[in-house]
Amino acid sequence: MIAWILVGGRLTLTPMLAALPQPTLVVAADGGARHAAALGVRVDVWVGDFDSSAGVHLDAPREVHPAAKDETDAELAVRVALKRGATVLVFIGAFGGRFDHTAALMLGGIRRAREGWPVILTSGDEWGWPLLPASPLALNLPPQLTLSVLAFSELRGLSLSGVRWPLHRAAVPLGSGWTVSNETTGEAVTATLEDGWGMVTVLVDGAEMAKL
């Protein structure tokens, strides 16, 4: 079951976003509910402390939590999605908001991927996929997109193809800039890892967005 988790960052409508498989379940995390209209989806549950949803009007069941809590609204939304049977988690509006929330989403996405749930993070013009030894990636992407592999730990045995500068069983230090700003070729992108935690990110350029 594909669950879309609407969170409060930037949303840009792009062909890649339009090509996402439609969700079975939509959970809005507080101010992320404002994306529902642009996406043309109905929200099944609206979760949070509602401190960032002023001016958002949505006819959806609410799950209200106090502002003084131990989880972010996004984490609460994930809990609801998993309780309702989600098997794939897609965070929409993941980039372009507060940096601390974006970082928490990326790290939380890696944690959920380690627990066995496929995870995608997107704002339409920016994308992220956790990369783990047990979760190799195969992505069909347009050419000339900026692709990076972010090392959230030391990476060992990183192999990357379908990009301008491919890699074979590379060792990448934690936080290294070596694997930042590669470029897709239009061939299928594959990424595998022998040890460590990483994330493949993609920036959609103006030419791709112009196809709308």
N, C-alpha and C positions, 0 to 999 in steps of 0.2 A: 504494500500500500504506500503510495507516494504522498507524503505530507509536505505542504508548503508552509513554512514558518515565516510570517511577514514581520520584519524587524525595521527599526527606525532610521536606517541609513538612506543613501541616495538610491533612486530608481531611474534608470534610463531605458526606454523601450528600444530594443534592438532585435534584428532577425534571430540571433542566437537565443534571446530570451523567449521570443515567440515560438521557437522550435522545442522548448521544454515540454516533456510529457505533462498532460494535464493532471492535476492532483485529485486524489480521492478525498483528502482532508485538508482544510485550510485553517490554520490557527494564527491569529494575529496577536503579536506581543505589543501591548500598549499602543504607542504612536505608529507602529508598523501598519496598523489598520488603515491608514490613509492611502496605502498602495492598492487596496482591494479594487477600487473603482478603475484605476488605470489598467490593472491586470484583467479586469472583467470577471472576477471570481466572487463567489459568495463565501463569507467567513462562517465557519462552523462554530468556533469558540474564540472569544476575545478575552485575553488574559493579561493581568498586570495590576499595578497600583494606580494606573490611569493618571500619572503626573505629567505625561507628555502627549496626551491625546486631546488637548483643548481644541475645539472647533471641528473635531471629527465626529460625524454622525453615522452610526452603523447599526443596522437591525440585526444583532447577533447576540446569542447568549453570552453573558459576562461571567468570568471567574475573577473576583476582586480580591486582591491581596494587600496587606499593609505596606506602606513605604519602607518601614524598618523591617527588612527581611534579609535572609541569608542567600538568596538566589536572584539573579537578574530576571527581568521579564522574559527574555529569550529562553532562559533555562526552564522557567515555569511552563512556557509554551511547549518546549521539547518534552517535558514530563507528561503534559496532556496528550501530545501526539503519540508518544510511545504507549501510553495507557490505552489509547484507542486503536492500537494495532499497527502503527506506522512501521514500515520496513525500509523506507528511504526518506532522508531528511534533506529538504531543499530550503536554505535560508535565503529569502529574497529581501533586498535592502541591506545586505550585509556590509557593504563598503560605503565610505564617504560620510559616515556619521562620526560620533565621538571615537577617538582613537582607542580608548580603553575598552569600549564595547566591541570595536572591531577586533582588537587583539584577543579579547575573551572569546569571541565567536570563533576565531581561527583555531585557538588552542582547544576550545570545547569541541570544535568539529573534529580535530585530530583524536581527542579522547573518545568521542562517540564512534569514530571509525575504528579505533582500536577495540572497541566493544562489539564491533561487527555490523554497524549500520553504515551503509553507503551515505556519504554526505557531499552536498554541493553548496557552495556559497556564491552568491551573485548579486550584483546591482544592475545587471544588464550589460553594462559596459566594462565590467570587471568581474572576474570569476576566480574561484579557488576550489581545488580538489585535494583532500588529504592524500598523501602518498606514504604508504607503509609497506613493509616487506610482504605482508599477507594481502595487500590490496594494490596490485599493479594497475596502471591506468592505460586505457586505449581511448583516445579522443579524436573525433573527426572535426578538424578546425580549418577555417579558411586560411589562405596564405597571408604572410606579412603581418601577423599579429605578434605583439610582444609577449613572450612567454618566459616566465622565471620559475626556478625551483628554489623555494625558501627553505633553508636548513634550520629546523627548530631543535636539532641536536646534531652531533656529528653524523654525517651520512657516509655509509660504506657501501660500495658496490652499486652506485647510481648509474643506470644506463638510460639513455634518452635518445630517441630517434624521431624523424619527421620534423627536425629543426635545422636551422642553418649551421649550428655548431653541435653536432651529436656528441654523446659521451658513452663510454663503455667501462663499466665497473669503476667509476671514479670515486675517490674519497674526497668529501667536501667538509671543511670545518664548520662548526656551529656559527651561524650568522654570516657566512661567507658571501661576498658579492660576486664571486666567480660565476655562479649560475643564475645571475640576474640579467635580464634584458637579452634573452635569446630571441629567435624569430621563427615562426612557423613557416613551412614550405608549401603547405597544401596537401602533403601526404599525411596519412594517419600518424598522430603523435602517440608514441608509446613511452612509458616511464616505468622502470622497475627499480627496486631498492632491496639490498640484502640486509641492511641493518640501519636503524634510526627512524626519525620522524620528520617528514617534510611536507611541503604543500606546493603543488603546481598552480601557478596563477597566470592569468591571461588578461591582457588589456585589449579591448576592441577599439580599433581606430576609426577615424572619421569616415573613411571609405566604406567600411562595413556598415556603419550606422546609416550611411546615405542610401543604402538599399531599401530602407523602410518606405 
